[in-house]
């Protein structure tokens, strides 16, 4: 992450390469009182775990012990592996309990803390990082060194976890003063570096169409020409960059994005039987995934495939959208409407067991003709195509179902046969032991899904999705949002909420609220969106340099960081740049314009450096450079028909709004005609002639779309 930066940390020199490699029974530990499903997974480890908090910090200071901070999440495959191999080992636990203060952190509950130490790890090692993240800290929380997954014993030149623990403890005991001195120096260097980085803009770069246009060939150069996706190794969806390409209008960019969409939906990364996407594929071909399913992936991929369907009209894309949405409603929805975080990769202790099939299992369920289709189209074989090599006793001959023949090339009879196969398998899957569900509810990820459900319901004319968006929104608004203080909680589970202020939650729930407003035109949604925006500015905005910090000022954050590049979720500043730009168009507020523009300027250098990691900001930049059209719907009689027509043509920069509530003075002056809902299409303060019929609106939007091509 910090190329060319030279660290003079004596501590690392002492350690050499060691630190840089890399049904519950028994007595419960402190984590048994926590609400995080991830922490509860470790509640019966023999390790004397503490949650992140003052009790652990005080113990480390008082006893002058180093802290082991182990960060993960409940559906993390390698977190499960390391728990089984190391944290359930009584000898490892005894050494940790005697010599360290051990802290477990759910990265989803405290993304601000996770980002501090992941960034420190990346800076120290120039590695990309991952989870579990195991960092060693001084008693005052300064990072010293760390790694990700450590094996249980020395292996292939990589030190095992017991070796790492002993070496780190020995250095601390023998050279404590020097270690502390070097930790202060290293922390100072790190803090100065990031403060300088976060104060830089694009230098001579200015927001312009050329910045957008020059990014496209740089991104295309990184795309796998055969299988789509970025790179030729492990494949992650990386939705933002493909939405940017899809919306660009550049033929090569659009085709690259569509190829990626087709390859993903045909691969094993998509659950062909029950819908929803797994987290990522371990191969180039999108075939073998890690099987966990994350809410944030489902939300973003719904929007990507909705874009693809609106652009191409290919029904297979619509089917994927509906498959994801129905999966979320079936398996990731709280009875009162909020959306759960994730489903695990494992069931009955085995990775992928719920999702895979042996040939024998399939032969017992399917007809001879269906088995022929399963072999020739879905890739079923006797030996299978998946084995969990991290499992000491892996299940043999498992098949992940995927399309060897693209689903878009199937004949009508083949499609009918495949549909019948999936229906039979879904009935059997429904009787299997399901993976565990991480049932905590996050305002941030719910914001993503609320927006995706609202847009999907409106575009597909499916009321159940719009209703689901509204129920989830009411859930978050009622349990997370404090009207008086204008504070938004981050996490809720079983009646308990975590009040740590996370920029991700404010900004993603703002985005979801704004999309719900566009889908329903309830002025209360717009009022809430503005309240969230104002609170986000107060808590997270960098007034001097632009951009948004990930967390508020806190004593337990040794660094205050802004996100740089999009990961599984877009960077907070990128979300803000887009949302404040849209709110400026709706409300006419100049302060929102300035915040959006300053935030974009502060990231121009990073866009030039690595556009493939800045898809969300590139979409925000493109929005700021164009003159977005505004569809103002005034009046209520006939409004539903007009709202339905407004979404049938694709324009990522068009905004739909009403003329009531905290809208601009210009917009509030647009009135309905003769008691009928009336649509005004406006750019700036110039409007087309108003229309009152849905057919007239559809014709106008088609004409405008053709004129813009």
Secondary structure, DSSP 8 states (H G I E B T S, - for coil): --TT-----HHHHHHTTGGGT----S---GGGG---HHHHHTTTSSS-EEESSHHHHHHHHHHT-EEEEEEE-TT-HHHHHHIIIIIT-HHHHHHHHHHEEEEEEETTT-HHHHHHHHHHHHHHH-----SSEEEEE-TT--EEEEES---SS-BTTB--HHHHHHHHHHHHHHSHHHHHHHHHHHHHHHHHHHHHHHH---TT--S-HHHHHHHHHHHHTTB-TTT-SBSSSSEE--HHHHHHHHTS--HHHHHHHHHHHHHHHHSTTB-TTT--B-SEESSTTS-SEE--EEHHHHHHHHHHHHHHHHHH--HHHHHHHHHHHHHHHHHSB-TTS-B--EE-SEETTEETTTT-B-HHHHHHHS-HHHHHHHHHTT---SS-SB--TTSTT---SBB----SS-GGG--HHHHHHHHHHHHHHHHHHTTS----EE--EEHHHHHHHHHHHHHHHHHTT-HHHHHHHHHHHHHHHHHHEETTTTEE-SEEETTEEE---BHHHHHHHHHHHHHHHHHH--HHHHHHHHHHHHHHHHHHB-TTT-SBBSB---TT-SS--B--S--SS--HHHHHHHHHHHHHHHH--HHHHHHHHHHHHHTHHHHHH-GGG-HHHHHHHHHHHS---EEEEE-STTHHHHHHHHTSS--TT-EEEESSSS--HHHHT---BTTB-EEEEEETTEE---B-SHHHHHHHHHHHHHHH-
